[in-house]
């Protein structure tokens, strides 16, 4: 057992693209970067980030690389009841990792789509476990878990540092549990009624505002 911190990095220079084929909404852009000091003063060595991007390809193939709106606060794992996006592709271009994530047809995915339709700026933020050296270099024990959608805070650096880097998690050596497709579908089906309720309230609020 060891003590690690939830490490998050955010990027807001993202492109929202709607598929002409099936009207699916995608988030595309730089998901992670290596060998450069980010706004939080951290540097991801490329060999470590390459290792993690390679490891998470299995999760992408299994359709379990799921993110939510905002980072989870009490656990490093994705809360499936808040599932909003699924990362479908990650590719290296120089020291940047370009990603593509599809917005899910879930209650949180519907909320995300409505936020985009209303002009809210959405960013992508990596979520991982590990430790950081005194010079800001991310250590070998990094484990990237997923990418989440986040809003555009007024003070990006302090917002991330203040909320997430202050949390410690005790985890067993080994991998975090990845949800099966059956678990995902069960939770989605259980949330259909909540989705209908949300959409009804959303339409009422839009009518009131107008």
C-alpha positions in Angstrom: 0.0 0.0 0.0 1.2 3.5 -0.7 0.0 7.1 -0.6 -0.3 8.9 -3.9 -2.1 12.0 -5.1 -4.6 12.6 -7.8 -2.8 14.4 -10.5 -4.8 16.4 -13.0 -3.9 18.6 -16.0 -6.3 20.7 -18.0 -6.4 22.0 -21.6 -9.1 24.3 -22.9 -8.0 24.7 -26.5 -10.4 22.0 -27.7 -12.5 21.5 -30.8 -16.1 20.2 -30.6 -17.0 18.3 -33.8 -20.4 16.8 -34.6 -20.4 13.8 -36.9 -22.5 14.3 -40.0 -23.1 10.5 -40.2 -24.8 9.9 -36.8 -24.8 13.3 -35.1 -22.4 12.1 -32.4 -20.5 14.9 -30.7 -16.7 14.6 -30.3 -14.1 16.5 -28.3 -10.8 16.7 -30.1 -7.4 18.3 -29.4 -4.3 18.0 -27.2 -5.1 15.7 -24.3 -1.6 15.6 -22.7 1.9 16.9 -23.3 5.4 15.8 -22.4 8.8 17.4 -21.7 7.3 20.9 -21.1 6.5 22.6 -17.8 2.8 23.1 -17.7 0.9 25.9 -15.8 1.0 23.8 -12.6 4.8 23.7 -12.7 4.9 20.0 -13.6 6.8 18.2 -16.3 5.8 14.7 -17.7 8.9 12.9 -19.0 8.1 11.5 -22.4 9.2 8.0 -21.7 6.8 7.8 -18.7 3.9 9.4 -20.6 4.6 7.1 -23.6 4.4 4.1 -21.3 1.0 5.3 -19.9 -0.5 6.1 -23.3 0.5 2.6 -24.5 -1.0 1.0 -21.4 -4.3 2.8 -21.7 -4.8 1.7 -25.3 -6.2 -1.6 -24.0 -8.9 0.4 -22.1 -9.7 2.3 -25.3 -10.0 -1.0 -27.2 -12.3 -2.4 -24.5 -14.4 0.8 -24.5 -13.8 1.4 -20.8 -11.7 4.7 -21.0 -14.6 6.7 -19.5 -14.6 10.2 -18.2 -17.2 12.4 -16.5 -18.0 16.1 -16.0 -15.5 17.3 -13.5 -13.0 15.1 -11.6 -14.3 12.7 -8.9 -13.6 14.1 -5.5 -13.8 11.1 -3.2 -12.3 8.4 -5.3 -9.8 8.3 -8.2 -12.1 6.0 -10.3 -14.8 7.2 -12.7 -18.3 7.4 -11.2 -20.3 5.6 -13.9 -23.5 7.4 -12.9 -21.7 10.6 -14.1 -20.2 9.1 -17.2 -20.1 11.8 -20.0 -17.4 10.9 -22.5 -15.4 7.9 -23.8 -11.9 8.4 -25.2 -11.7 6.6 -28.5 -8.3 7.6 -29.9 -4.9 8.8 -28.7 -2.0 9.6 -31.0 1.4 11.2 -30.6 2.4 14.3 -32.6 5.8 15.4 -31.4 5.6 15.8 -27.6 1.8 16.2 -27.6 -0.9 13.5 -27.3 -3.9 14.3 -29.5 -7.1 12.7 -28.4 -10.6 12.1 -29.6 -13.5 11.5 -27.1 -17.1 10.9 -27.9 -19.9 12.5 -25.8 -22.0 9.7 -24.5 -25.8 9.4 -24.7 -26.1 9.4 -20.9 -27.6 11.9 -18.5 -24.3 13.6 -18.0 -23.5 13.4 -21.7 -26.8 15.1 -22.4 -25.9 17.8 -19.9 -22.5 18.2 -21.6 -24.1 18.6 -25.1 -26.6 21.2 -23.8 -23.7 23.1 -22.2 -21.9 23.1 -25.5 -25.1 24.2 -27.3 -25.4 27.1 -24.9 -21.8 28.3 -25.6 -20.1 27.1 -22.4 -16.4 26.6 -23.0 -15.4 23.0 -22.2 -11.9 21.7 -21.5 -10.3 18.2 -21.2 -8.4 17.2 -18.2 -6.3 14.1 -17.5 -6.8 12.2 -14.3 -4.0 10.0 -12.9 -2.4 8.7 -9.7 1.2 9.2 -8.7 3.7 11.4 -7.1 5.7 14.5 -8.1 9.3 15.2 -7.4 10.5 18.5 -5.8 11.6 19.9 -9.2 8.1 19.3 -10.6 8.9 16.2 -12.6 6.2 13.5 -12.5 7.6 10.3 -11.0 7.8 6.7 -12.4 4.7 5.7 -10.4 2.3 7.7 -12.6 -0.8 5.8 -13.6 -3.1 7.6 -16.0 -6.8 6.6 -15.5 -8.9 8.7 -17.9 -9.7 12.1 -19.2 -12.6 14.2 -17.8 -14.5 17.3 -19.1 -14.1 20.4 -17.0 -15.3 24.0 -17.2 -13.1 27.0 -17.7 -12.2 28.3 -14.2 -11.1 31.9 -13.8 -7.8 30.8 -12.2 -7.0 27.5 -13.8 -3.8 26.6 -11.8 -5.1 27.3 -8.3 -8.5 25.7 -9.1 -6.7 22.4 -9.9 -4.1 22.6 -7.2 -6.5 23.6 -4.5 -9.2 20.9 -5.1 -7.4 17.9 -6.3 -3.8 17.9 -5.4 -4.6 18.1 -1.7 -6.3 14.7 -1.8 -4.4 11.6 -0.9 -5.6 8.1 -1.9 -4.4 4.8 -0.5 -4.5 2.2 -3.2 -3.2 -1.4 -3.5 -0.3 -2.1 -5.8 -1.7 -2.9 -9.3 -4.3 -1.6 -11.6 -7.5 0.3 -10.8 -10.7 -1.7 -11.5 -12.0 -1.0 -15.0 -15.8 -1.3 -15.5 -17.2 -3.9 -17.8 -19.6 -3.0 -20.7 -22.3 -4.8 -18.7 -21.8 -2.6 -15.7 -21.9 0.5 -17.9 -25.1 -0.5 -19.6 -26.8 -1.4 -16.3 -26.0 2.0 -14.8 -27.1 3.7 -18.0 -30.4 1.9 -18.1 -31.0 2.8 -14.4 -30.5 6.4 -15.2 -33.0 6.7 -18.1 -35.8 8.0 -15.8 -33.3 10.6 -14.4 -32.5 11.7 -17.9 -36.2 12.2 -18.7 -36.6 14.2 -15.5 -33.6 16.4 -16.3 -34.7 17.1 -19.9 -38.2 18.0 -18.6 -36.7 20.5 -16.1 -34.2 21.8 -18.6 -37.0 22.6 -21.1 -39.0 24.3 -18.4 -36.0 26.4 -17.4 -35.3 27.4 -21.0 -38.9 28.5 -21.4 -38.8 30.6 -18.2 -35.6 32.3 -19.2 -36.9 33.2 -22.7 
